[in-house]
Amino acid sequence: MASVKTPAWIQLWFLVSSLVVYWDAGYCLLRPHSMEGGSLNYLWTPYNLYAKIDYVYGLPALHSNDGWTSAQAFMNVVESTMNLLYLYMVRNPGKYNASRVQLLGFTAIVLTLNKTILYGLNEVFSGMKHTGHNDWPTFLGLWIVPNCTWIVVPSVIFFKLGAQLCRELGASSLKKSA
């Protein structure tokens, strides 16, 4: 069985981003305990600032029972679990079908892209409901730049893994026709 060749930087992204995303999901799913003044806030003190920048993470969304925060956190757990499963499979070559491993990694990164783009579009189409109160430097530095990181890096990975998957599927198709 062929092994999957995944560059170290992509493996690092899958690992580090998954840890960050699990931490983020914990904050979202444990609100209000994870929020400022909550019994578990010591684990998420950086969110005290972010909850004031993006109300999806703050009291306005919590008080209005806005389901988006928890729904995207739940999907984050699914996405990150797929990331870690992909890493496990990549690090244990020969045990798994390479095409299926590549498909898993590709699907996980599509989830990351889809969720992040949907998050941004949700904000735009709501009239900047959760972030429109920020001044431009705050909005740029603490909302746009971090969110763009979660679009740019996964986009590069999307094209890299997509190209590998296409090559693998093409090679598989040639073997079957021979």
C-alpha positions as CSV (number, residue, x, y, z in Angstrom):
1,M,0.0,0.0,0.0
2,A,1.4,3.4,-0.9
3,S,2.0,5.9,1.9
4,V,0.7,9.5,1.9
5,K,3.5,12.1,1.5
6,T,2.3,15.1,3.6
7,P,4.8,18.0,4.1
8,A,5.8,18.6,7.7
9,W,4.4,22.1,7.7
10,I,0.9,20.8,6.7
11,Q,1.2,18.2,9.5
12,L,2.2,21.0,11.9
13,W,-0.8,23.1,10.8
14,F,-3.2,20.1,11.3
15,L,-1.8,19.5,14.8
16,V,-1.5,23.1,16.1
17,S,-4.8,24.3,14.5
18,S,-6.6,21.3,16.1
19,L,-5.3,22.1,19.5
20,V,-6.3,25.8,19.1
21,V,-9.7,24.8,17.8
22,Y,-10.4,22.3,20.6
23,W,-9.5,25.1,23.1
24,D,-11.9,27.5,21.2
25,A,-14.7,24.9,21.1
26,G,-14.3,24.4,24.9
27,Y,-14.8,28.1,25.4
28,C,-17.8,28.2,23.2
29,L,-19.5,25.1,24.5
30,L,-18.9,25.9,28.2
31,R,-20.3,29.4,28.2
32,P,-21.1,31.1,30.5
33,H,-18.6,29.2,32.8
34,S,-15.7,29.9,30.4
35,M,-16.5,33.6,30.1
36,E,-15.2,36.5,32.2
37,G,-16.5,36.1,35.7
38,G,-17.2,32.4,35.1
39,S,-15.7,29.6,37.3
40,L,-13.5,28.3,34.3
41,N,-12.5,31.6,32.9
42,Y,-8.9,31.1,34.0
43,L,-8.5,28.7,31.2
44,W,-9.7,31.2,28.6
45,T,-8.6,34.7,29.8
46,P,-7.6,35.8,26.2
47,Y,-11.2,35.5,25.3
48,N,-12.1,38.3,27.7
49,L,-10.8,40.7,25.1
50,Y,-12.0,38.8,22.1
51,A,-15.6,38.6,23.5
52,K,-15.6,42.4,23.4
53,I,-14.4,42.4,19.8
54,D,-16.6,39.7,18.4
55,Y,-20.0,39.4,20.1
56,V,-20.4,35.9,18.8
57,Y,-18.1,35.0,21.7
58,G,-19.5,37.6,24.1
59,L,-22.6,38.2,26.2
60,P,-24.8,39.5,23.3
61,A,-24.8,36.2,21.5
62,L,-25.2,34.3,24.8
63,H,-28.1,36.4,26.0
64,S,-29.9,36.2,22.7
65,N,-29.5,32.4,22.5
66,D,-27.7,32.8,19.2
67,G,-27.0,29.1,18.3
68,W,-24.3,29.9,15.8
69,T,-21.5,30.0,18.5
70,S,-22.3,26.5,19.8
71,A,-23.1,25.1,16.3
72,Q,-19.8,26.2,14.8
73,A,-18.0,24.9,18.0
74,F,-19.6,21.5,17.5
75,M,-18.4,21.4,13.9
76,N,-15.0,22.5,15.0
77,V,-14.8,19.4,17.2
78,V,-15.7,17.2,14.2
79,E,-13.2,19.0,11.9
80,S,-10.3,18.8,14.5
81,T,-11.0,15.1,15.2
82,M,-10.8,14.5,11.4
83,N,-7.5,16.4,11.4
84,L,-6.0,14.3,14.1
85,L,-7.3,11.1,12.6
86,Y,-5.6,12.1,9.3
87,L,-2.4,12.8,11.1
88,Y,-2.5,9.4,12.8
89,M,-3.1,7.7,9.5
90,V,-0.3,9.7,7.8
91,R,2.1,8.8,10.6
92,N,1.4,5.1,10.3
93,P,2.1,4.5,6.6
94,G,1.2,1.2,5.0
95,K,-1.8,0.5,7.3
96,Y,-4.3,2.6,5.4
97,N,-5.3,3.1,1.8
98,A,-3.5,6.2,0.7
99,S,-6.4,7.6,-1.4
100,R,-8.7,7.3,1.5
101,V,-6.2,9.0,3.8
102,Q,-5.8,11.8,1.3
103,L,-9.6,12.1,1.0
104,L,-9.9,12.4,4.8
105,G,-7.3,15.2,4.9
106,F,-8.8,17.0,2.0
107,T,-12.3,16.8,3.5
108,A,-11.1,18.1,6.8
109,I,-9.4,21.1,5.3
110,V,-12.6,21.8,3.2
111,L,-14.5,21.8,6.5
112,T,-12.1,24.4,7.9
113,L,-12.4,26.6,4.8
114,N,-16.1,26.3,4.6
115,K,-16.7,27.1,8.2
116,T,-14.3,30.1,8.3
117,I,-15.8,31.6,5.1
118,L,-19.3,30.9,6.3
119,Y,-18.4,32.6,9.6
120,G,-17.2,35.7,7.7
121,L,-20.2,35.7,5.4
122,N,-22.6,35.4,8.3
123,E,-21.1,38.5,9.7
124,V,-21.2,40.5,6.5
125,F,-24.8,39.4,5.7
126,S,-25.9,40.3,9.2
127,G,-24.8,43.9,8.7
128,M,-21.7,43.3,10.9
129,K,-24.0,42.6,13.8
130,H,-21.3,41.1,16.0
131,T,-18.2,43.2,15.0
132,G,-19.5,46.5,13.6
133,H,-19.0,48.3,16.9
134,N,-15.1,48.1,16.6
135,D,-12.9,50.9,15.3
136,W,-11.0,50.0,12.1
137,P,-7.6,49.2,13.6
138,T,-9.1,46.9,16.2
139,F,-11.3,45.2,13.6
140,L,-8.4,44.8,11.2
141,G,-5.9,43.6,13.7
142,L,-8.0,41.4,15.9
143,W,-10.7,40.1,13.6
144,I,-9.8,40.3,9.9
145,V,-6.1,39.2,10.2
146,P,-6.8,36.2,12.5
147,N,-9.7,35.0,10.4
148,C,-7.8,35.5,7.1
149,T,-5.1,33.2,8.5
150,W,-7.8,30.5,8.8
151,I,-8.6,31.1,5.1
152,V,-5.1,31.6,3.5
153,V,-3.3,28.6,5.1
154,P,-6.1,26.1,4.7
155,S,-6.5,27.4,1.0
156,V,-2.9,26.5,0.3
157,I,-3.3,23.1,2.0
158,F,-6.6,22.6,0.0
159,F,-4.7,23.0,-3.3
160,K,-1.7,20.9,-2.1
161,L,-3.9,18.0,-0.9
162,G,-6.3,18.4,-3.8
163,A,-3.4,18.0,-6.3
164,Q,-2.1,14.9,-4.4
165,L,-5.6,13.4,-4.3
166,C,-6.1,14.0,-8.1
167,R,-2.7,12.4,-8.8
168,E,-3.6,9.4,-6.6
169,L,-7.0,9.0,-8.2
170,G,-5.5,9.3,-11.7
171,A,-2.9,6.7,-11.0
172,S,-5.5,4.4,-9.5
173,S,-7.7,4.9,-12.6
174,L,-4.7,4.1,-14.9
175,K,-4.0,0.9,-13.0
176,K,-7.6,-0.3,-13.3
177,S,-7.7,0.3,-17.1
178,A,-4.4,-1.5,-17.7
